[in-house]
Amino acid sequence: MSFDDVIILFGGTSSERRVSVASAQHISSQLGGARCWFESANGPVFAVSEAELAAFERPFENDFKPPGAPAFESISAALDAGARDRPVFLLGYHGTFGEDGQVQKLLEARAASFTGSGSLASAKAFDKSWAKRLAAEQGVRVAEAIELPRNDARAIADALAGLLARHGRAVAKPVAGGSSVGLHHLRNHEDIARAAEQIAQAREAYLAEAFIEGPEVTIGVVDGPHGTRALPASEVRMDPGRAFDFEGKYLGKGTLEITPAELPAETIAAAQALALTVHKTLGCYGYSRTDVICSSRGPVLLEINTLPGMTRRSFIPQQLAAEGTSVRSFLEGQLHLARERDARDARSR
């Protein structure tokens, strides 16, 4: 079966573009004949062969630099050209622009078929404060969180100190972002001082939330012909003193990922129910992945990702394997959902 009517979009300008390249490598290996379009960090878009993409080594550590000249001067020009053939755009982006609703708006404006959630659901999920507020309205447990001041290290430190005083431990992270980039674990005043200086210089908005004690799990949610289902949960265990940051998540430093999670069945069922609730509450489409802390009082929402990693070592492929579903079958299902949505939208226009 050929997938020559599929265009894999990946790369981009976000801090997660290396993860995007690794996801595209895996996706491309499953969909023979699909075209691969790489958006470079400075804007131009390159048409990359499957072989060129597959040959690239250590994508988590190196920037992908395709050979030859770009095919398009910008992503808008690429989408204008591509949309004329009525392909399905398979989104391999992660992070800003690809996951926050921006590229989805461009695709929707062109009435193009694409995988994953639409622009509004993507924007809701990408903004951690917005997502948690909507989830809490549906009875989902969330940790106490505060949005931090901008560009003022002293005000940031004061806010962090107050949260730390109330809870004994806290975590600060970008309001919009993923892949544990820019994550700060706060245990004492030295941590606060260091984090406050770095956050004050950051371009993005930050929030801080109370640290919740308990096992961390992550659960994929998938839409399909028989409804929406939760995948088997994955458990994340960390060595003492380690955080689940970029190196832990993608380079395997100080972390152990267990799929399916080795936790009581009722604990897993509660976490899966939370993930399903958040997916539906935000209006996600296709698939998502929700991170949860299993506290003594029940599951607590950390965040939801609408375009989670699809690298060979990512959680969604792990969970699909545990369920007995191949990655190719999953991707074919996502392409079918994209075409279904396009057909529905066409009937309503």
Summary of the structure (lengths in Angstrom):
residues: 349
radius of gyration: 19.9
end to end distance: 31.6
largest distance: 59.3
contacts: 1195
relative contact order: 0.14
helix: 39%
strand: 23%
